[in-house]
Amino acid sequence: MAVTESTMMELGHPAPDFSLPAANPEVDDRGDDRRSLTDYDDAEVLVVVFMCNHCPYVKHIEDALLEGAREYQPRGVQFVGICSNDAERYPDDSFDSLAERAQEKDYPFPYLQDESQEVAQAYEAACTPDIYVFDADRTLAYRGRFDETRPDDGEPHGGDLRQALDELLEAGEVTMEQHPSMGCNIKWKPDQKPAHAS
């Protein structure tokens, strides 16, 4: 298992657009099966999490992430999960598997598939989980780790993400120190591996 750190996109970067199929469109029933950045224009804060089904780092934080989403979404924070892994080589991350996982764990946010991997490239995503927090103007206010715990090393609590969200909601900016996320590398298709994924 290759342990990879996030690239830490420059703060203030505008949120790259996306329009992707949702494995669980019923979660926020918007009339079709795709979700785009503009679908969530009314959210005060947008949290984009690159994740997948099979990664032990994602599994480690999954329940705490879902709990956090259920807690913060009523406060105007919209979460979106995106899986960009090569589903041909990693069938646990196929669209049908994403749908099964979202139903099994009762995901409170849309779980999208980035089959082309273009969205992951636009976000400079490198690992799972890779977390991005955008303010009301959709500029990047936080990127990095969920918390300091790792599989088999601590109980996940999401302290870093929670502090970032609290600061953003209460003060309009994130002033805390930001640390890279760490996890499995995104499983790029052979012809899609970007320069930052060296």
C-alpha positions in Angstrom: 0.0 0.0 0.0 1.5 3.3 -1.1 1.0 6.0 1.5 0.6 9.4 -0.2 0.2 12.9 1.2 -2.2 15.5 -0.3 -0.7 18.2 -2.6 -2.1 21.0 -0.5 -3.6 23.2 -3.2 -3.0 26.9 -2.7 -5.4 28.5 -0.3 -7.8 31.0 -2.1 -8.0 28.8 -5.2 -11.5 28.8 -6.7 -13.4 25.5 -6.5 -13.0 23.6 -9.8 -16.3 22.8 -11.4 -17.7 19.3 -11.6 -20.7 17.5 -13.0 -20.8 13.8 -12.0 -23.2 10.9 -11.6 -24.4 10.3 -8.1 -24.5 6.8 -6.8 -27.1 7.8 -4.3 -29.2 10.6 -5.9 -32.0 10.1 -3.6 -30.0 11.6 -0.7 -30.9 15.1 -1.8 -33.4 14.4 -4.6 -32.7 17.1 -7.1 -34.6 15.6 -10.1 -31.8 13.9 -11.9 -28.8 11.6 -11.2 -26.0 14.1 -11.7 -24.6 16.6 -9.2 -22.6 19.7 -10.1 -20.8 22.5 -8.1 -23.7 24.9 -8.8 -26.2 22.6 -7.3 -24.9 23.7 -3.9 -24.7 27.4 -4.4 -27.0 27.9 -1.4 -24.5 26.2 1.0 -22.5 28.5 3.3 -19.5 26.0 3.1 -18.7 23.2 0.7 -16.6 20.2 1.8 -15.4 18.0 -1.1 -13.9 14.7 0.0 -12.0 12.5 -2.4 -12.6 9.0 -1.1 -13.3 5.4 -2.1 -14.7 2.2 -0.7 -11.6 0.0 -0.3 -8.9 2.3 1.2 -8.2 1.5 4.9 -7.5 5.2 5.6 -11.1 6.1 4.4 -12.6 3.2 6.2 -10.8 4.4 9.4 -12.5 7.8 9.3 -15.7 6.9 7.5 -18.1 6.7 10.5 -16.7 9.9 12.0 -16.9 11.7 8.7 -20.5 10.7 8.3 -21.3 11.7 11.8 -19.6 15.1 11.2 -21.6 15.6 8.0 -24.9 14.9 9.8 -23.9 17.4 12.5 -22.7 20.2 10.2 -25.0 20.0 7.2 -27.9 21.6 9.2 -25.5 24.5 9.8 -25.2 25.2 6.1 -22.2 23.0 5.4 -22.7 20.8 2.3 -20.5 17.6 2.0 -19.8 15.9 -1.3 -17.9 12.6 -1.7 -16.1 11.9 -4.9 -14.5 8.5 -5.9 -12.0 8.9 -8.8 -10.3 5.5 -8.6 -9.9 3.3 -11.7 -12.9 1.0 -11.2 -11.7 -1.5 -13.8 -8.6 -2.4 -11.7 -10.4 -1.7 -8.4 -13.9 -3.2 -8.7 -14.7 -2.4 -5.0 -14.8 1.2 -6.3 -17.2 0.6 -9.1 -20.3 2.8 -9.5 -22.6 -0.1 -8.2 -20.3 -0.6 -5.3 -20.4 3.1 -4.4 -24.2 2.9 -4.4 -24.2 -0.2 -2.2 -21.8 1.5 0.3 -23.8 4.7 0.4 -27.0 2.7 1.1 -25.3 0.4 3.6 -23.9 3.3 5.7 -26.7 5.7 5.0 -24.5 8.4 3.6 -26.0 11.8 4.3 -24.3 13.4 1.3 -24.0 12.5 -2.5 -21.3 10.0 -3.4 -20.2 10.8 -6.9 -18.1 8.9 -9.5 -15.3 10.7 -11.4 -14.9 8.0 -14.0 -12.7 10.2 -16.3 -10.6 11.3 -13.3 -10.7 14.8 -14.7 -12.2 16.2 -11.5 -9.5 14.7 -9.3 -6.9 16.3 -11.6 -8.6 19.7 -11.4 -8.5 19.5 -7.6 -4.9 18.2 -7.6 -6.2 15.3 -5.5 -3.6 12.8 -4.6 -4.8 10.5 -1.9 -7.9 9.0 -0.2 -9.1 10.8 1.8 -8.2 14.2 0.4 -10.3 17.0 1.9 -11.1 20.5 0.6 -13.2 23.1 2.3 -14.5 26.1 0.3 -16.1 29.2 1.8 -19.3 30.9 0.6 -17.5 32.4 -2.3 -16.2 29.0 -3.2 -12.6 29.8 -2.6 -10.4 27.3 -0.8 -10.2 27.9 2.9 -8.9 24.6 4.2 -7.3 21.5 2.8 -5.6 18.7 4.6 -6.2 16.0 7.1 -9.4 14.9 8.9 -7.4 14.5 12.1 -4.1 13.1 13.3 -5.2 9.5 13.8 -4.3 6.7 11.4 -5.6 3.1 10.9 -4.7 1.2 14.1 -3.5 4.4 15.7 -6.1 6.3 17.5 -9.9 6.8 17.4 -10.9 9.1 14.6 -12.7 12.3 15.7 -12.2 14.8 12.9 -10.8 17.5 15.1 -8.9 19.3 12.3 -11.9 19.4 9.9 -14.2 20.4 12.7 -12.0 23.2 13.8 -11.7 24.5 10.3 -15.5 24.4 9.8 -16.1 26.1 13.2 -13.6 28.9 12.4 -15.1 29.4 8.9 -18.7 29.5 10.2 -18.0 31.7 13.2 -15.2 34.0 11.9 -15.4 33.7 8.1 -11.8 32.4 7.8 -9.6 29.5 8.8 -6.5 30.6 10.9 -5.4 27.2 12.2 -2.3 25.4 11.1 -3.1 23.0 8.2 -1.5 19.6 7.9 -1.6 17.4 4.8 -4.0 14.5 4.6 -2.5 11.1 4.2 -3.8 7.9 2.7 -3.7 5.5 -0.3 -2.8 7.1 -3.6 -5.6 7.7 -6.0 -5.7 4.7 -8.4 -5.0 6.5 -11.7 -5.7 4.9 -15.0 -2.4 4.2 -16.9 -2.9 7.2 -19.2 -4.3 9.6 -16.7 -1.7 9.8 -14.0 -1.0 13.6 -13.5 2.4 15.2 -13.0 1.7 15.8 -9.3 1.3 12.1 -8.8 4.9 11.2 -9.3 
